[in-house]
Amino acid sequence: MNRFRKNWRQVVGVLLTLGFILLAFSGYLTTLLRGVMDPFVQVQSMVSERFSNAMQFFTIPREVTELQAENQSLKAEVALLRTEIIQLEQDLREAAILYSLLGFARGRPQETYIAAKVIGKDPSPFLQYVLIDKGSDDGITFDMPVVTEKGLVGRVDAVTASAARVQLITDPASLVNAYIVEADSDGVVRGSVTSDLTIELVSQDITLEFGQTIQTSGLGGKFPSEIMIGEILNVNRLENELFQSASIQPAEDFSSLQAVLVVANFRPSNISPLEKKAE
């Protein structure tokens, strides 16, 4: 009896083994195993995904912080480069102005010049003055003429050790003896409270026309001769007047003065009792 049971178990074991082999070859066992294992695989995938998301939660803020720091650093570099570009452009403009002034000075070798930078302007709309960064310590004295490469600017009106004030020719108190080149005639250029320039005391016998050139005449000893002042715009001629006048377009744009030349070796003649004296 025991021997029969033992043989029966062996037979059942062999049959089960053969059954699994047949199931494996038929594909049914694979399907069965997949049905058993798929839930475990899905659970593993979910756990892995949650773990990955958790890792990103801790990693992304650090990356964002690094990107923000890099962005701020780049912004600072851009701001610095913009500042350097602005300064370079300013230096180039100043270099161009100084080059033009140098060209003017070379064209008038009989005169010596002191280059100065414009550092301020009179705030009053009725006075036309600018301040320059050169003074008596640099050789600047009262009444010295001031020019640019474009033409006459004015004269030194007041001096300190390190700075000077320049009265522009557009100031209402400014008078300049002038010469109209094409008309071969003299006149007087006067400023105004509106900063307009006018040439006056021109004989009625003279024909004034638009575009005629006006220069300093050198008469009166206030300014060197043959310095450009401007051109005639409009002529004002009345038959019953002794003289005619004309408005002038200045050669220089006084609203944008940045640098000037002071004529250092010119000594104006003091022929007027109304002339201001240096303090």
Sequence and secondary structure as in RCSB ss.txt:
>XXXX:A:sequence
MNRFRKNWRQVVGVLLTLGFILLAFSGYLTTLLRGVMDPFVQVQSMVSERFSNAMQFFTIPREVTELQAENQSLK
AEVALLRTEIIQLEQDLREAAILYSLLGFARGRPQETYIAAKVIGKDPSPFLQYVLIDKGSDDGITFDMPVVTEK
GLVGRVDAVTASAARVQLITDPASLVNAYIVEADSDGVVRGSVTSDLTIELVSQDITLEFGQTIQTSGLGGKFPS
EIMIGEILNVNRLENELFQSASIQPAEDFSSLQAVLVVANFRPSNISPLEKKAE
>XXXX:A:secstr
 HHHHHHHHHHHHHHHHHHHHHHHHHTHHHHHHHHHHHHHHHHHHHHHHHHHHHHHHHHHHHHHHHHHHHHHHHH
HHHHHHHHHHHHHHHHHHHHHHHHHHHHHHHH TTS EEEEEEEEE   TT  EEEES  GGGT  TT EEE SS
SEEEEEEEE SS EEEEETTSTT EEEEEETTTTEEEEEE  TTS EEEEEEETTS   TT EEEE  GGGSS S
S EEEEEEEEE  TTSSEEEEEEEESS GGG  EEEEETT       TTS    
